[in-house]
Amino acid sequence: MKKNIGFAALDLSLADWLREKLRLNAPDTPAARELLEGIEELMSGRADSLMLELAEGTPAAVPEGVLHCGALSIDQRLRRVTREGQEIALTPKEFDILYFLARNRGEVFTKEQIYQAVWEEDYLLDDSNIMAFIRKLRKKIEPNPDAPEYILTIWGIGYKFSDRL
């Protein structure tokens, strides 16, 4: 599934209006709270941009926050990953990287984009950090880490989570 990403500039007056509308009239949902938090981070300078994604409907039998990708199940709420029912122990950053890539299946991300999505501090010019995390993740989640099925390398660009699972 190919994703088209649109960009729109948000001026200060519109951001302030959105923030006030969300504070006063937003539904009491996690998405509304996240949007308000994102706008506040933009306005305070803690974030330079905000990426929005329209959440897809989830079947009633699948718990919210659980991604099923082939034999892998990734539970965001419990921060638990299983493959064919067997739990896989991941570090917090490994889980964050895996969940970020899996929920954006098929989308290619540079090492810098992955770093910015998962870490709070500024990106360091040493991208071997992301490469090491991807290598460790593959050893843990892939049936054959030398021929990955889940986390794919897009040479010269970065990584993506397979959209064929």
N, CA and C atoms as a LAMMPS dump frame, in Angstrom:
ITEM: TIMESTEP
0
ITEM: NUMBER OF ATOMS
495
ITEM: BOX BOUNDS ff ff ff
-5.0000000000000000e+02 5.0000000000000000e+02
-5.0000000000000000e+02 5.0000000000000000e+02
-5.0000000000000000e+02 5.0000000000000000e+02
ITEM: ATOMS id mol type element x y z
1 1 1 N 0.841 -1.172 0
2 1 2 C 0 0 0
3 1 3 C 0.881 1.227 0
4 2 1 N 0.799 2.035 -1.027
5 2 2 C 1.585 3.246 -1.126
6 2 3 C 0.865 4.37 -0.397
7 3 1 N 1.632 5.14 0.364
8 3 2 C 1.047 6.26 1.094
9 3 3 C 1.466 7.557 0.435
10 4 1 N 0.523 8.434 0.23
11 4 2 C 0.822 9.774 -0.242
12 4 3 C 0.869 10.685 0.967
13 5 1 N 1.905 11.495 1.041
14 5 2 C 2.059 12.396 2.173
15 5 3 C 1.897 13.815 1.675
16 6 1 N 0.975 14.545 2.285
17 6 2 C 0.77 15.945 1.945
18 6 3 C 1.357 16.835 3.023
19 7 1 N 1.754 18.016 2.645
20 7 2 C 2.312 18.974 3.586
21 7 3 C 1.484 20.248 3.543
22 8 1 N 1.258 20.822 4.701
23 8 2 C 0.546 22.091 4.788
24 8 3 C 1.215 22.94 5.854
25 9 1 N 1.429 24.199 5.541
26 9 2 C 2.007 25.119 6.52
27 9 3 C 0.914 25.533 7.502
28 10 1 N 1.276 25.617 8.75
29 10 2 C 0.336 25.989 9.802
30 10 3 C 0.841 27.285 10.41
31 11 1 N 0.098 28.379 10.172
32 11 2 C 0.56 29.641 10.756
33 11 3 C 0.153 29.723 12.224
34 12 1 N 0.742 30.648 12.938
35 12 2 C 0.545 30.764 14.379
36 12 3 C -0.915 31.011 14.755
37 13 1 N -1.614 31.839 13.985
38 13 2 C -3.006 32.13 14.334
39 13 3 C -3.892 30.89 14.176
40 14 1 N -3.655 30.095 13.138
41 14 2 C -4.433 28.877 12.947
42 14 3 C -4.084 27.844 14.017
43 15 1 N -2.803 27.722 14.355
44 15 2 C -2.389 26.789 15.396
45 15 3 C -3.031 27.16 16.733
46 16 1 N -3.07 28.443 17.037
47 16 2 C -3.682 28.905 18.288
48 16 3 C -5.182 28.615 18.284
49 17 1 N -5.847 28.838 17.153
50 17 2 C -7.278 28.559 17.029
51 17 3 C -7.55 27.065 17.223
52 18 1 N -6.742 26.217 16.561
53 18 2 C -6.903 24.769 16.703
54 18 3 C -6.697 24.324 18.149
55 19 1 N -5.677 24.876 18.778
56 19 2 C -5.394 24.52 20.171
57 19 3 C -6.587 24.851 21.059
58 20 1 N -7.164 26.031 20.89
59 20 2 C -8.314 26.432 21.709
60 20 3 C -9.534 25.568 21.419
61 21 1 N -9.79 25.266 20.151
62 21 2 C -10.918 24.396 19.797
63 21 3 C -10.757 23.015 20.427
64 22 1 N -9.544 22.488 20.372
65 22 2 C -9.295 21.177 20.957
66 22 3 C -9.452 21.201 22.474
67 23 1 N -8.991 22.259 23.093
68 23 2 C -9.116 22.367 24.555
69 23 3 C -10.579 22.423 24.986
70 24 1 N -11.414 23.128 24.204
71 24 2 C -12.801 23.364 24.609
72 24 3 C -13.791 22.321 24.102
73 25 1 N -13.602 21.833 22.878
74 25 2 C -14.644 21.027 22.235
75 25 3 C -14.214 19.663 21.717
76 26 1 N -12.999 19.258 21.951
77 26 2 C -12.544 17.993 21.369
78 26 3 C -13.178 16.806 22.082
79 27 1 N -13.425 15.72 21.358
80 27 2 C -13.901 14.506 22.027
81 27 3 C -12.816 14.001 22.971
82 28 1 N -13.21 13.304 23.994
83 28 2 C -12.248 12.779 24.966
84 28 3 C -11.686 11.462 24.441
85 29 1 N -10.735 11.586 23.502
86 29 2 C -10.109 10.407 22.891
87 29 3 C -8.599 10.572 22.934
88 30 1 N -7.87 9.458 22.87
89 30 2 C -6.405 9.563 22.825
90 30 3 C -5.92 10.372 21.622
91 31 1 N -6.59 10.224 20.491
92 31 2 C -6.168 10.948 19.288
93 31 3 C -6.304 12.46 19.478
94 32 1 N -7.39 12.899 20.102
95 32 2 C -7.583 14.338 20.338
96 32 3 C -6.519 14.863 21.295
97 33 1 N -6.214 14.089 22.324
98 33 2 C -5.178 14.514 23.277
99 33 3 C -3.811 14.579 22.594
100 34 1 N -3.509 13.598 21.744
101 34 2 C -2.231 13.591 21.019
102 34 3 C -2.131 14.778 20.067
103 35 1 N -3.226 15.106 19.39
104 35 2 C -3.212 16.244 18.477
105 35 3 C -2.977 17.543 19.239
106 36 1 N -3.662 17.71 20.355
107 36 2 C -3.468 18.908 21.175
108 36 3 C -2.018 18.992 21.647
109 37 1 N -1.482 17.88 22.115
110 37 2 C -0.091 17.855 22.576
111 37 3 C 0.866 18.207 21.433
112 38 1 N 0.599 17.663 20.248
113 38 2 C 1.444 17.952 19.084
114 38 3 C 1.417 19.415 18.708
115 39 1 N 0.242 20.025 18.732
116 39 2 C 0.133 21.447 18.402
117 39 3 C 0.853 22.291 19.452
118 40 1 N 0.713 21.915 20.719
119 40 2 C 1.406 22.652 21.775
120 40 3 C 2.919 22.527 21.637
121 41 1 N 3.406 21.357 21.231
122 41 2 C 4.844 21.184 21.013
123 41 3 C 5.323 22.053 19.852
124 42 1 N 4.52 22.152 18.81
125 42 2 C 4.875 23.025 17.687
126 42 3 C 4.962 24.477 18.137
127 43 1 N 3.959 24.897 18.882
128 43 2 C 3.894 26.305 19.282
129 43 3 C 4.989 26.673 20.278
130 44 1 N 5.437 25.71 21.075
131 44 2 C 6.477 25.991 22.068
132 44 3 C 7.882 25.872 21.474
133 45 1 N 7.986 25.309 20.266
134 45 2 C 9.288 25.127 19.644
135 45 3 C 9.938 23.793 19.979
136 46 1 N 9.257 22.928 20.744
137 46 2 C 9.816 21.605 21.068
138 46 3 C 9.752 20.673 19.862
139 47 1 N 8.939 21.024 18.876
140 47 2 C 8.842 20.232 17.638
141 47 3 C 8.84 21.199 16.465
142 48 1 N 9.425 20.746 15.358
143 48 2 C 9.469 21.574 14.154
144 48 3 C 8.35 21.242 13.179
145 49 1 N 7.83 20.024 13.279
146 49 2 C 6.756 19.617 12.382
147 49 3 C 5.9 18.575 13.084
148 50 1 N 4.742 18.332 12.505
149 50 2 C 3.786 17.391 13.076
150 50 3 C 3.235 16.55 11.935
151 51 1 N 3.32 15.235 12.069
152 51 2 C 2.799 14.336 11.036
153 51 3 C 1.466 13.784 11.524
154 52 1 N 0.453 13.879 10.697
155 52 2 C -0.874 13.377 11.032
156 52 3 C -1.184 12.177 10.155
157 53 1 N -1.907 11.237 10.736
158 53 2 C -2.332 10.068 9.981
159 53 3 C -3.771 9.778 10.362
160 54 1 N -4.606 9.556 9.396
161 54 2 C -5.988 9.209 9.662
162 54 3 C -6.042 7.755 10.085
163 55 1 N -6.487 7.521 11.31
164 55 2 C -6.527 6.157 11.841
165 55 3 C -7.534 5.332 11.062
166 56 1 N -7.144 4.111 10.759
167 56 2 C -8.047 3.203 10.053
168 56 3 C -8.932 2.511 11.073
169 57 1 N -10.12 2.126 10.648
170 57 2 C -11.009 1.377 11.535
171 57 3 C -10.4 0.028 11.88
172 58 1 N -10.604 -0.395 13.095
173 58 2 C -10.052 -1.66 13.56
174 58 3 C -11.192 -2.645 13.767
175 59 1 N -11.061 -3.861 13.273
176 59 2 C -12.12 -4.844 13.517
177 59 3 C -12.345 -5.035 15.012
178 60 1 N -13.581 -5.313 15.397
179 60 2 C -13.919 -5.433 16.821
180 60 3 C -13.128 -6.53 17.514
181 61 1 N -12.746 -7.576 16.804
182 61 2 C -12.038 -8.689 17.446
183 61 3 C -10.573 -8.384 17.711
184 62 1 N -10.024 -7.343 17.082
185 62 2 C -8.613 -7.011 17.261
186 62 3 C -8.486 -5.885 18.273
187 63 1 N -7.76 -6.124 19.373
188 63 2 C -7.607 -5.06 20.36
189 63 3 C -6.929 -3.832 19.749
190 64 1 N -7.346 -2.651 20.19
191 64 2 C -6.76 -1.409 19.698
192 64 3 C -5.283 -1.386 20.035
193 65 1 N -4.456 -0.97 19.08
194 65 2 C -3.029 -0.868 19.32
195 65 3 C -2.264 -2.146 19.041
196 66 1 N -2.936 -3.183 18.527
197 66 2 C -2.243 -4.424 18.193
198 66 3 C -2.099 -4.493 16.675
199 67 1 N -0.856 -4.61 16.22
200 67 2 C -0.593 -4.751 14.795
201 67 3 C -0.28 -6.211 14.508
202 68 1 N -0.89 -6.75 13.46
203 68 2 C -0.619 -8.121 13.033
204 68 3 C 0.069 -8.049 11.681
205 69 1 N 1.288 -8.547 11.635
206 69 2 C 2.102 -8.499 10.43
207 69 3 C 2.653 -9.9 10.189
208 70 1 N 2.007 -10.648 9.337
209 70 2 C 2.431 -12.025 9.148
210 70 3 C 2.312 -12.772 10.467
211 71 1 N 3.383 -13.437 10.885
212 71 2 C 3.383 -14.194 12.141
213 71 3 C 3.667 -13.311 13.353
214 72 1 N 3.955 -12.041 13.111
215 72 2 C 4.274 -11.108 14.206
216 72 3 C 3.026 -10.404 14.705
217 73 1 N 2.92 -10.268 16.028
218 73 2 C 1.899 -9.429 16.653
219 73 3 C 2.622 -8.429 17.526
220 74 1 N 2.27 -7.154 17.356
221 74 2 C 2.927 -6.078 18.097
222 74 3 C 1.846 -5.337 18.872
223 75 1 N 1.898 -5.457 20.188
224 75 2 C 0.901 -4.843 21.068
225 75 3 C 1.484 -3.571 21.662
226 76 1 N 0.98 -2.431 21.21
227 76 2 C 1.518 -1.147 21.659
228 76 3 C 1.254 -0.922 23.145
229 77 1 N 0.05 -1.235 23.59
230 77 2 C -0.321 -0.968 24.985
231 77 3 C 0.53 -1.78 25.956
232 78 1 N 0.707 -3.053 25.666
233 78 2 C 1.506 -3.918 26.538
234 78 3 C 2.993 -3.885 26.196
235 79 1 N 3.328 -3.248 25.06
236 79 2 C 4.714 -3.185 24.577
237 79 3 C 5.291 -4.606 24.488
238 80 1 N 4.506 -5.477 23.852
239 80 2 C 4.875 -6.881 23.735
240 80 3 C 4.83 -7.3 22.272
241 81 1 N 5.829 -8.08 21.888
242 81 2 C 5.907 -8.605 20.525
243 81 3 C 5.947 -10.119 20.61
244 82 1 N 5.118 -10.754 19.773
245 82 2 C 5.142 -12.215 19.695
246 82 3 C 5.255 -12.63 18.235
247 83 1 N 5.907 -13.773 18.014
248 83 2 C 5.954 -14.378 16.681
249 83 3 C 5.472 -15.798 16.846
250 84 1 N 4.387 -16.118 16.161
251 84 2 C 3.756 -17.434 16.253
252 84 3 C 3.487 -17.804 17.706
253 85 1 N 3.039 -16.813 18.497
254 85 2 C 2.664 -17.041 19.885
255 85 3 C 3.802 -16.983 20.887
256 86 1 N 5.046 -16.953 20.413
257 86 2 C 6.204 -16.91 21.306
258 86 3 C 6.625 -15.453 21.518
259 87 1 N 6.723 -15.045 22.791
260 87 2 C 7.105 -13.666 23.089
261 87 3 C 8.571 -13.428 22.749
262 88 1 N 8.839 -12.243 22.203
263 88 2 C 10.191 -11.835 21.84
264 88 3 C 10.569 -10.665 22.741
265 89 1 N 11.648 -10.8 23.472
266 89 2 C 12.1 -9.739 24.384
267 89 3 C 12.823 -8.661 23.585
268 90 1 N 12.299 -7.442 23.674
269 90 2 C 12.914 -6.297 23.005
270 90 3 C 13.238 -5.222 24.029
271 91 1 N 14.278 -4.446 23.746
272 91 2 C 14.559 -3.281 24.576
273 91 3 C 13.517 -2.215 24.248
274 92 1 N 13.348 -1.198 25.093
275 92 2 C 12.366 -0.148 24.793
276 92 3 C 12.598 0.523 23.433
277 93 1 N 13.837 0.833 23.086
278 93 2 C 14.108 1.487 21.797
279 93 3 C 13.87 0.529 20.63
280 94 1 N 14.215 -0.742 20.797
281 94 2 C 13.931 -1.715 19.743
282 94 3 C 12.427 -1.786 19.495
283 95 1 N 11.643 -1.82 20.578
284 95 2 C 10.197 -1.855 20.423
285 95 3 C 9.707 -0.598 19.706
286 96 1 N 10.196 0.564 20.12
287 96 2 C 9.753 1.83 19.513
288 96 3 C 10.055 1.862 18.016
289 97 1 N 11.236 1.425 17.637
290 97 2 C 11.595 1.401 16.21
291 97 3 C 10.7 0.431 15.456
292 98 1 N 10.523 -0.769 16.003
293 98 2 C 9.682 -1.771 15.349
294 98 3 C 8.248 -1.272 15.196
295 99 1 N 7.694 -0.716 16.255
296 99 2 C 6.306 -0.252 16.2
297 99 3 C 6.161 0.895 15.195
298 100 1 N 7.111 1.829 15.198
299 100 2 C 7.072 2.945 14.249
300 100 3 C 7.082 2.43 12.812
301 101 1 N 7.996 1.531 12.496
302 101 2 C 8.078 1.012 11.126
303 101 3 C 6.845 0.193 10.765
304 102 1 N 6.384 -0.654 11.691
305 102 2 C 5.246 -1.536 11.399
306 102 3 C 3.957 -0.759 11.209
307 103 1 N 3.753 0.298 11.984
308 103 2 C 2.503 1.045 11.819
309 103 3 C 2.528 1.931 10.575
310 104 1 N 3.693 2.073 9.979
311 104 2 C 3.844 2.817 8.725
312 104 3 C 4.309 1.872 7.618
313 105 1 N 3.738 0.674 7.629
314 105 2 C 4.107 -0.378 6.676
315 105 3 C 4.207 0.136 5.254
316 106 1 N 5.29 -0.248 4.586
317 106 2 C 5.459 0.091 3.18
318 106 3 C 6.086 1.454 2.946
319 107 1 N 6.118 2.295 3.96
320 107 2 C 6.689 3.632 3.805
321 107 3 C 8.18 3.582 4.088
322 108 1 N 8.978 4.193 3.226
323 108 2 C 10.43 4.179 3.371
324 108 3 C 10.858 5.37 4.226
325 109 1 N 11.714 5.079 5.215
326 109 2 C 12.218 6.123 6.102
327 109 3 C 13.736 6.13 6.078
328 110 1 N 14.309 7.334 6.092
329 110 2 C 15.756 7.455 6.229
330 110 3 C 16.125 7.149 7.673
331 111 1 N 17.393 6.922 7.916
332 111 2 C 17.857 6.689 9.284
333 111 3 C 17.555 7.905 10.153
334 112 1 N 17.705 9.086 9.58
335 112 2 C 17.426 10.316 10.333
336 112 3 C 15.948 10.397 10.718
337 113 1 N 15.051 10.048 9.814
338 113 2 C 13.616 10.083 10.123
339 113 3 C 13.255 9.085 11.221
340 114 1 N 13.859 7.904 11.185
341 114 2 C 13.605 6.905 12.228
342 114 3 C 14.102 7.436 13.564
343 115 1 N 15.293 7.98 13.548
344 115 2 C 15.871 8.52 14.785
345 115 3 C 14.971 9.609 15.364
346 116 1 N 14.533 10.535 14.52
347 116 2 C 13.693 11.638 15
348 116 3 C 12.344 11.164 15.496
349 117 1 N 11.838 10.075 14.944
350 117 2 C 10.539 9.548 15.375
351 117 3 C 10.627 8.839 16.718
352 118 1 N 11.788 8.302 17.056
353 118 2 C 11.916 7.44 18.229
354 118 3 C 12.658 8.112 19.39
355 119 1 N 13.672 8.906 19.084
356 119 2 C 14.451 9.548 20.144
357 119 3 C 13.971 10.969 20.368
358 120 1 N 14.151 11.47 21.547
359 120 2 C 13.737 12.837 21.861
360 120 3 C 14.835 13.849 21.583
361 121 1 N 16.093 13.421 21.653
362 121 2 C 17.179 14.36 21.425
363 121 3 C 17.422 14.538 19.929
364 122 1 N 18.22 15.549 19.585
365 122 2 C 18.507 15.842 18.193
366 122 3 C 19.268 14.698 17.533
367 123 1 N 19.103 14.592 16.234
368 123 2 C 19.755 13.54 15.444
369 123 3 C 21.26 13.742 15.451
370 124 1 N 21.98 12.659 15.709
371 124 2 C 23.433 12.687 15.637
372 124 3 C 23.834 12.249 14.235
373 125 1 N 24.894 12.816 13.728
374 125 2 C 25.285 12.514 12.355
375 125 3 C 25.769 11.074 12.176
376 126 1 N 25.935 10.332 13.249
377 126 2 C 26.371 8.944 13.178
378 126 3 C 25.154 8.04 13.008
379 127 1 N 24.924 7.564 11.778
380 127 2 C 23.739 6.74 11.539
381 127 3 C 23.995 5.262 11.822
382 128 1 N 25.196 4.912 12.304
383 128 2 C 25.457 3.519 12.63
384 128 3 C 24.616 3.081 13.831
385 129 1 N 24.147 4.031 14.636
386 129 2 C 23.275 3.744 15.77
387 129 3 C 21.997 3.054 15.284
388 130 1 N 21.334 3.615 14.299
389 130 2 C 20.106 3.027 13.751
390 130 3 C 20.429 1.682 13.108
391 131 1 N 21.529 1.614 12.383
392 131 2 C 21.902 0.355 11.729
393 131 3 C 22.088 -0.749 12.765
394 132 1 N 22.699 -0.433 13.903
395 132 2 C 22.91 -1.435 14.956
396 132 3 C 21.576 -1.896 15.532
397 133 1 N 20.644 -0.966 15.748
398 133 2 C 19.331 -1.336 16.271
399 133 3 C 18.579 -2.214 15.274
400 134 1 N 18.632 -1.873 14.002
401 134 2 C 17.954 -2.672 12.976
402 134 3 C 18.551 -4.074 12.934
403 135 1 N 19.862 -4.169 13.005
404 135 2 C 20.538 -5.484 12.99
405 135 3 C 20.083 -6.33 14.182
406 136 1 N 20.026 -5.722 15.377
407 136 2 C 19.593 -6.456 16.577
408 136 3 C 18.122 -6.864 16.465
409 137 1 N 17.297 -5.958 15.948
410 137 2 C 15.876 -6.273 15.758
411 137 3 C 15.699 -7.454 14.814
412 138 1 N 16.412 -7.43 13.722
413 138 2 C 16.307 -8.525 12.751
414 138 3 C 16.693 -9.86 13.376
415 139 1 N 17.73 -9.865 14.205
416 139 2 C 18.145 -11.106 14.862
417 139 3 C 17.041 -11.648 15.754
418 140 1 N 16.254 -10.754 16.313
419 140 2 C 15.208 -11.175 17.241
420 140 3 C 13.893 -11.535 16.558
421 141 1 N 13.502 -10.792 15.519
422 141 2 C 12.159 -10.992 14.955
423 141 3 C 12.123 -11.772 13.653
424 142 1 N 13.219 -11.785 12.92
425 142 2 C 13.217 -12.42 11.601
426 142 3 C 13.478 -13.919 11.71
427 143 1 N 12.737 -14.749 10.975
428 143 2 C 13.049 -16.179 10.937
429 143 3 C 14.472 -16.42 10.398
430 144 1 N 14.878 -15.611 9.408
431 144 2 C 16.229 -15.677 8.85
432 144 3 C 16.746 -14.245 8.722
433 145 1 N 17.515 -13.765 9.71
434 145 2 C 17.976 -12.372 9.696
435 145 3 C 18.793 -11.982 8.466
436 146 1 N 19.423 -12.965 7.809
437 146 2 C 20.217 -12.668 6.613
438 146 3 C 19.342 -12.466 5.371
439 147 1 N 18.088 -12.883 5.449
440 147 2 C 17.124 -12.675 4.365
441 147 3 C 15.844 -12.127 4.998
442 148 1 N 15.874 -10.864 5.435
443 148 2 C 14.749 -10.315 6.206
444 148 3 C 13.433 -10.274 5.431
445 149 1 N 12.352 -10.57 6.162
446 149 2 C 11.003 -10.514 5.61
447 149 3 C 10.245 -9.288 6.125
448 150 1 N 10.601 -8.845 7.327
449 150 2 C 9.855 -7.771 7.974
450 150 3 C 10.487 -6.401 7.725
451 151 1 N 11.698 -6.204 8.21
452 151 2 C 12.363 -4.903 8.064
453 151 3 C 13.302 -4.994 6.874
454 152 1 N 12.969 -4.251 5.832
455 152 2 C 13.707 -4.315 4.574
456 152 3 C 14.617 -3.094 4.416
457 153 1 N 15.785 -3.316 3.861
458 153 2 C 16.712 -2.229 3.562
459 153 3 C 16.401 -1.715 2.168
460 154 1 N 16.253 -0.415 2.059
461 154 2 C 16.096 0.227 0.762
462 154 3 C 17.421 0.938 0.508
463 155 1 N 18.273 0.306 -0.301
464 155 2 C 19.643 0.767 -0.478
465 155 3 C 19.716 2.216 -0.906
466 156 1 N 20.561 2.962 -0.228
467 156 2 C 20.77 4.374 -0.542
468 156 3 C 19.746 5.294 0.092
469 157 1 N 18.71 4.718 0.749
470 157 2 C 17.67 5.561 1.351
471 157 3 C 17.521 5.257 2.835
472 158 1 N 17.134 4.042 3.167
473 158 2 C 16.904 3.705 4.573
474 158 3 C 16.214 2.361 4.718
475 159 1 N 15.116 2.358 5.475
476 159 2 C 14.425 1.112 5.805
477 159 3 C 12.915 1.27 5.658
478 160 1 N 12.256 0.122 5.491
479 160 2 C 10.801 0.092 5.525
480 160 3 C 10.369 -1.24 6.102
481 161 1 N 9.153 -1.258 6.633
482 161 2 C 8.555 -2.503 7.086
483 161 3 C 7.754 -3.05 5.918
484 162 1 N 7.909 -4.314 5.625
485 162 2 C 7.273 -4.909 4.459
486 162 3 C 5.758 -4.722 4.486
487 163 1 N 5.21 -4.311 3.37
488 163 2 C 3.761 -4.156 3.249
489 163 3 C 3.136 -5.402 2.612
490 164 1 N 3.907 -6.479 2.497
491 164 2 C 3.401 -7.719 1.886
492 164 3 C 3.011 -8.752 2.937
493 165 1 N 3.12 -8.388 4.194
494 165 2 C 2.781 -9.343 5.259
495 165 3 C 1.413 -9.071 5.815
